[in-house]
Amino acid sequence: MADASPEYLSIYGTLFLAGAVAAARDEDRAAVRAYLEEADESARRLGGDANHLWTAFGPTNVAIHRVTTAMDLGDVQVAIDLGPQLDTSALPTERRVRHAMETARALSAWNRTDEALSTLLDAERIAPEQVRHHALSRRFVQTWMRRGRRKPSFELAGLAQRVHVTASPL
């Protein structure tokens, strides 16, 4: 790997990120840790964030996957500590918005609905189609509408309409 090209490092690291997500869904913490460490090493060798072969691979994408895998493993505190701090502005839109959705998922898990909604609305401003047509967005809105003890806020009601979620009687 000493002479590996940026393209090779990006693909190699991206494969380990996919493995980390699969391992997290299988609740295999040791594998998640090992795969993320290998991806970290590839990102370190790459030297920074890049988009070789459309991978959006680099240290920031590895950190995004740390948030995702933490949530999949139920480590909400890890996701909340890391998620909002990441600067994803240099990444492709899809990665930025997907990370915002994971951050919203973490905030929502701790009933920090206003912050989660704000995060999701920020993501919607960046990529309306991605947010409006993603199942996770609909799930958030359904959950937030059910949690509400009163009429939903103007922002939540508007988002509910855009993601095609209607209020249902309890």
C-alpha positions as CSV (number, residue, x, y, z in Angstrom):
1,M,0.0,0.0,0.0
2,A,3.0,2.3,0.2
3,D,2.7,3.2,-3.5
4,A,-1.1,3.0,-3.7
5,S,-2.7,5.6,-5.9
6,P,-5.3,8.1,-4.5
7,E,-8.0,6.2,-6.4
8,Y,-6.9,2.9,-4.9
9,L,-6.8,4.3,-1.4
10,S,-10.3,5.9,-1.9
11,I,-11.9,2.6,-3.1
12,Y,-10.0,0.6,-0.5
13,G,-11.1,2.9,2.3
14,T,-14.7,3.1,1.0
15,L,-15.0,-0.7,1.1
16,F,-14.0,-0.7,4.8
17,L,-16.6,2.0,5.5
18,A,-19.3,-0.2,3.9
19,G,-18.0,-3.1,6.0
20,A,-18.2,-1.0,9.1
21,V,-21.9,-0.1,8.4
22,A,-22.7,-3.8,7.7
23,A,-20.9,-4.9,10.9
24,A,-22.7,-2.2,12.9
25,R,-26.1,-3.5,11.7
26,D,-24.9,-6.9,12.8
27,E,-23.9,-5.4,16.2
28,D,-20.3,-6.6,15.7
29,R,-18.5,-3.8,17.6
30,A,-15.0,-5.4,17.2
31,A,-15.4,-5.5,13.4
32,V,-16.8,-2.0,13.3
33,R,-13.7,-0.7,15.2
34,A,-11.3,-2.7,13.0
35,Y,-12.9,-1.5,9.7
36,L,-13.0,2.1,10.8
37,E,-9.4,1.9,11.8
38,E,-8.5,0.5,8.4
39,A,-10.5,3.3,6.7
40,D,-8.8,5.9,8.9
41,E,-5.4,4.6,7.8
42,S,-6.4,4.9,4.2
43,A,-7.7,8.4,4.7
44,R,-4.5,9.3,6.5
45,R,-2.5,8.0,3.6
46,L,-4.7,9.8,1.1
47,G,-3.9,13.0,3.0
48,G,-7.3,14.7,3.1
49,D,-10.9,14.7,1.7
50,A,-11.2,13.9,-2.0
51,N,-13.7,12.6,-4.4
52,H,-11.6,10.1,-6.4
53,L,-13.8,7.8,-8.4
54,W,-16.8,9.6,-6.8
55,T,-16.2,8.1,-3.4
56,A,-16.1,11.3,-1.3
57,F,-13.5,9.4,0.7
58,G,-11.3,11.0,3.3
59,P,-11.1,11.7,7.0
60,T,-14.5,13.5,7.1
61,N,-16.3,10.7,5.4
62,V,-14.7,8.3,7.9
63,A,-16.0,10.5,10.7
64,I,-19.4,10.6,9.2
65,H,-19.4,6.8,9.2
66,R,-18.4,6.9,12.9
67,V,-21.6,8.8,13.6
68,T,-23.7,6.3,11.5
69,T,-22.2,3.2,13.0
70,A,-22.5,4.7,16.5
71,M,-26.2,5.2,15.9
72,D,-26.6,1.7,14.5
73,L,-24.9,0.3,17.6
74,G,-27.1,2.5,19.9
75,D,-24.2,4.7,21.0
76,V,-26.2,7.9,20.8
77,Q,-23.9,9.9,23.0
78,V,-21.0,9.2,20.6
79,A,-23.1,10.4,17.6
80,I,-24.2,13.5,19.4
81,D,-20.7,14.4,20.5
82,L,-19.2,14.0,17.0
83,G,-22.1,14.6,14.6
84,P,-22.8,18.3,15.0
85,Q,-19.1,19.2,15.1
86,L,-18.2,17.8,11.7
87,D,-17.6,20.4,8.9
88,T,-18.9,18.6,5.8
89,S,-19.0,21.8,3.7
90,A,-16.3,20.5,1.3
91,L,-18.0,17.2,0.6
92,P,-20.5,16.4,-2.1
93,T,-24.1,17.3,-1.4
94,E,-25.3,13.8,-0.9
95,R,-22.7,13.1,1.9
96,R,-23.4,16.4,3.6
97,V,-27.2,15.8,3.7
98,R,-26.9,12.2,4.7
99,H,-24.7,13.2,7.6
100,A,-27.2,15.9,8.6
101,M,-29.9,13.2,8.6
102,E,-27.8,11.0,10.9
103,T,-27.2,13.9,13.2
104,A,-30.9,14.6,13.3
105,R,-31.4,10.9,14.1
106,A,-29.1,11.2,17.1
107,L,-30.7,14.4,18.3
108,S,-34.2,12.9,17.9
109,A,-33.2,9.8,19.9
110,W,-32.6,12.0,22.9
111,N,-35.9,14.0,22.3
112,R,-33.9,17.0,21.2
113,T,-36.6,17.5,18.6
114,D,-36.2,21.2,17.9
115,E,-32.5,20.7,17.2
116,A,-33.2,17.7,15.1
117,L,-35.8,19.5,13.1
118,S,-33.5,22.5,12.6
119,T,-30.8,20.1,11.3
120,L,-33.2,18.4,8.9
121,L,-34.5,21.7,7.6
122,D,-30.9,22.9,7.0
123,A,-30.4,19.7,5.0
124,E,-33.6,20.3,3.1
125,R,-32.3,23.7,2.0
126,I,-29.2,22.0,0.6
127,A,-30.9,19.1,-1.2
128,P,-34.7,19.3,-1.0
129,E,-35.3,16.2,-3.1
130,Q,-33.0,14.0,-1.0
131,V,-34.7,15.0,2.3
132,R,-38.2,15.0,1.0
133,H,-38.0,11.5,-0.6
134,H,-35.9,9.7,2.1
135,A,-37.7,7.2,4.3
136,L,-35.8,8.4,7.3
137,S,-37.2,12.0,6.9
138,R,-40.7,10.6,6.9
139,R,-40.0,8.5,10.0
140,F,-38.6,11.5,11.8
141,V,-41.7,13.6,11.0
142,Q,-44.1,10.8,12.0
143,T,-42.3,10.4,15.3
144,W,-42.2,14.1,16.0
145,M,-45.8,14.6,15.1
146,R,-46.7,11.7,17.5
147,R,-44.6,13.1,20.3
148,G,-46.1,16.5,20.1
149,R,-48.6,17.3,22.8
150,R,-50.0,20.3,20.9
151,K,-50.4,21.5,17.4
152,P,-47.1,21.0,15.5
153,S,-44.9,24.1,14.8
154,F,-45.2,25.9,11.5
155,E,-41.9,24.4,10.5
156,L,-42.8,20.8,11.4
157,A,-46.2,21.1,9.8
158,G,-44.6,22.4,6.6
159,L,-42.0,19.7,6.5
160,A,-44.8,17.1,7.2
161,Q,-46.6,18.4,4.1
162,R,-43.5,18.3,1.9
163,V,-42.6,14.7,3.0
164,H,-46.2,13.6,2.6
165,V,-46.9,12.8,6.2
166,T,-50.3,13.5,7.5
167,A,-51.3,13.8,11.2
168,S,-53.1,10.6,12.3
169,P,-55.4,10.4,15.3
170,L,-54.0,8.7,18.4
